């Protein structure tokens, strides 16, 4: 089964690569992503990184049970 997601994610750049701040979560609204970004900006290991919110237009996540893997 697959699920289509649209929303916002909190990410940062290291060189040319983009990483998620914490768990890769797609938030349904900007306000929730902004709260998540603020929380991570306050953590000591994220102080030197610039976090930004990126719009996700269509991200498909495949969901399978553990027994199907």
MARKE-771851 format. One line per field, with one value per residue: residue number from 1; x, y, z of N, C-alpha, C in turn. Coordinates in steps of 0.02 Angstrom, whole numbers, m for minus. Example, Ala and Ser with C-alpha at 12.3 -4.5 7.8 and 13.67 -1.06 7.14 Angstrom:
# MARKE-771851
i (1, 2);
n.px (660, 642);
n.py (m284, m112);
n.pz (390, 354);
ca.px (615, 684);
ca.py (m225, m53);
ca.pz (390, 357);
c.px (660, 645);
c.py (m165, 2);
c.pz (390, 394);
This chain:
# MARKE-771851
i (1, 2, 3, 4, 5, 6, 7, 8, 9, 10, 11, 12, 13, 14, 15, 16, 17, 18, 19, 20, 21, 22, 23, 24, 25, 26, 27, 28, 29, 30, 31, 32, 33, 34, 35, 36, 37, 38, 39, 40, 41, 42, 43, 44, 45, 46, 47, 48, 49, 50, 51, 52, 53, 54, 55, 56, 57, 58, 59, 60, 61, 62, 63, 64, 65, 66, 67, 68, 69);
n.px (42, 25, 48, 5, 83, 70, 137, 242, 416, 555, 717, 898, 1051, 1203, 1340, 1309, 1208, 1047, 972, 856, 791, 801, 679, 616, 485, 329, 237, 66, 30, 101, 122, 142, 262, 345, 346, 412, 536, 581, 597, 704, 804, 840, 916, 1077, 1167, 1121, 1144, 1239, 1188, 1082, 916, 779, 613, 537, 430, 331, 273, 226, 250, 278, 250, 294, 207, 225, 191, 290, 303, 292, 411);
n.py (m58, 113, 285, 449, 601, 772, 926, 997, 994, 989, 1034, 1032, 1091, 1010, 1044, 995, 909, 868, 854, 783, 865, 785, 656, 601, 687, 732, 870, 920, 1054, 1221, 1285, 1184, 1129, 1239, 1248, 1129, 1154, 1262, 1199, 1110, 1203, 1253, 1154, 1101, 1035, 1075, 1207, 1267, 1248, 1294, 1285, 1249, 1263, 1158, 1143, 1005, 933, 811, 666, 500, 369, 206, 87, m55, m203, m278, m415, m426, m382);
n.pz (0, m35, 10, m25, 7, 48, 96, 221, 261, 376, 349, 321, 246, 201, 125, m37, m8, 62, 218, 336, 480, 624, 633, 473, 435, 367, 376, 386, 385, 378, 500, 598, 552, 570, 709, 741, 679, 757, 880, 852, 817, 939, 997, 1047, 957, 835, 819, 732, 607, 471, 474, 368, 300, 189, 52, 11, m128, m185, m115, m106, 2, 36, 121, 214, 303, 434, 414, 276, 224);
ca.px (0, 63, 12, 31, 87, 86, 145, 305, 466, 608, 779, 958, 1100, 1274, 1368, 1256, 1159, 995, 955, 799, 804, 767, 645, 587, 413, 296, 184, 11, 25, 163, 128, 172, 332, 380, 356, 463, 599, 600, 620, 770, 852, 860, 960, 1147, 1201, 1094, 1156, 1279, 1154, 1023, 858, 727, 553, 531, 364, 331, 214, 200, 299, 243, 282, 270, 196, 216, 200, 356, 304, 297, 479);
ca.py (0, 175, 343, 510, 654, 840, 965, 1032, 957, 1030, 1007, 1075, 1072, 998, 1044, 990, 861, 893, 806, 800, 880, 732, 606, 628, 696, 780, 902, 941, 1127, 1257, 1302, 1127, 1124, 1295, 1230, 1077, 1188, 1301, 1151, 1086, 1258, 1263, 1100, 1121, 1007, 1105, 1279, 1292, 1231, 1335, 1243, 1283, 1224, 1145, 1119, 940, 931, 743, 618, 437, 326, 138, 60, m127, m231, m309, m482, m422, m362);
ca.pz (0, m35, 34, m54, 57, 29, 156, 234, 299, 403, 323, 320, 195, 215, 57, m87, 15, 106, 271, 379, 550, 662, 592, 411, 446, 323, 414, 342, 381, 389, 571, 633, 530, 602, 780, 741, 664, 816, 931, 832, 818, 1009, 1018, 1042, 899, 774, 821, 675, 544, 455, 459, 330, 288, 118, 30, m22, m171, m190, m90, m96, 52, 33, 188, 215, 370, 445, 385, 204, 205);
c.px (45, 18, 44, 28, 102, 90, 213, 351, 522, 675, 837, 1006, 1169, 1307, 1311, 1199, 1109, 975, 893, 824, 765, 737, 617, 511, 387, 236, 129, 4, 91, 175, 161, 246, 373, 393, 411, 532, 624, 629, 691, 822, 878, 908, 1033, 1182, 1175, 1108, 1192, 1248, 1093, 967, 808, 670, 544, 461, 372, 267, 184, 256, 262, 283, 252, 265, 182, 224, 268, 358, 310, 368, 524);
c.py (62, 233, 405, 566, 720, 880, 997, 987, 1005, 997, 1057, 1048, 1061, 992, 1045, 943, 893, 837, 830, 818, 829, 680, 638, 630, 746, 806, 927, 1017, 1160, 1270, 1246, 1119, 1179, 1280, 1178, 1107, 1227, 1256, 1127, 1141, 1270, 1209, 1118, 1095, 1035, 1180, 1305, 1276, 1276, 1288, 1282, 1235, 1219, 1116, 1053, 935, 861, 695, 554, 393, 256, 111, m15, m151, m266, m378, m481, m406, m419);
c.pz (0, m16, 4, m3, 24, 93, 160, 274, 320, 384, 332, 268, 225, 147, 7, m64, 62, 154, 309, 449, 592, 615, 528, 416, 396, 361, 367, 336, 402, 463, 611, 615, 563, 676, 786, 727, 724, 870, 915, 832, 889, 1033, 1001, 979, 832, 770, 759, 607, 534, 433, 417, 316, 212, 103, m7, m61, m175, m172, m73, m49, 45, 104, 182, 287, 375, 413, 309, 181, 195);
